[in-house]
């Protein structure tokens, strides 16, 4: 095998691994956000939160989850700084 072919294969593997890890991060994030939603719902029932307040809490929780989905993937990316 030529040197160029080996380099291409290495780059392909790195891209594949990066995509897999990004997919895995998204799955973990989905699980954590679902768990958070369950805790919020359970807490509202335990503390008998009024219906109007439940609506407000769900909306705030959705906004929080949207912000997390937007920002966490960027935080999880490896640093691209050069030495």
C-alpha positions in Angstrom: 0.0 0.0 0.0 1.3 3.4 -0.8 1.9 6.1 1.9 -0.9 8.3 0.5 -3.4 5.5 0.7 -2.5 4.8 4.3 -2.9 8.5 5.1 -6.3 8.6 3.4 -7.4 5.6 5.4 -6.2 7.1 8.7 -8.1 10.4 7.9 -11.2 8.4 7.0 -11.0 6.5 10.3 -10.6 9.7 12.3 -13.6 11.2 10.6 -15.7 8.1 11.2 -14.6 8.0 14.9 -15.4 11.7 15.3 -18.9 11.2 13.8 -19.5 8.2 16.0 -18.4 10.1 19.1 -20.6 13.1 18.2 -23.6 10.7 17.7 -22.8 9.1 21.1 -22.6 12.6 22.7 -26.0 13.5 21.2 -27.5 10.2 22.6 -26.2 10.9 26.0 -27.5 14.4 25.9 -30.9 13.2 24.9 -31.0 10.7 27.8 -29.9 13.4 30.3 -32.5 15.9 29.1 -35.2 13.2 29.2 -34.2 12.4 32.8 -34.3 16.1 33.7 -37.8 16.4 32.2 -39.0 13.4 34.2 -37.6 14.9 37.4 -39.4 18.2 36.7 -42.7 16.4 36.0 -42.4 14.2 39.2 -41.5 17.2 41.3 -44.5 19.1 40.1 -46.8 16.2 41.1 -45.2 15.7 44.5 -45.4 19.4 45.4 -48.9 19.8 43.9 -47.8 22.7 41.7 -50.9 24.5 40.3 -51.7 23.9 36.6 -50.8 27.4 35.5 -47.5 27.2 37.2 -46.9 23.7 35.6 -47.3 25.3 32.2 -44.7 28.0 33.1 -42.3 25.5 34.5 -42.5 23.3 31.4 -41.9 26.3 29.1 -38.9 27.3 31.2 -37.6 23.7 31.1 -38.0 23.6 27.3 -36.1 26.9 26.9 -33.3 25.5 29.1 -33.2 22.3 27.1 -33.0 24.3 23.8 -30.1 26.3 25.2 -28.3 23.2 26.3 -28.8 21.5 22.9 -27.4 24.6 21.3 -24.3 25.2 23.5 -23.2 21.8 24.9 -22.1 20.3 21.5 -19.7 23.2 21.0 -18.4 22.8 24.5 -17.8 19.1 24.0 -15.7 19.6 20.8 -12.0 19.2 21.2 -9.9 22.4 21.3 -8.5 23.5 18.0 -5.9 25.8 19.4 -2.4 25.6 17.9 0.6 25.4 20.1 
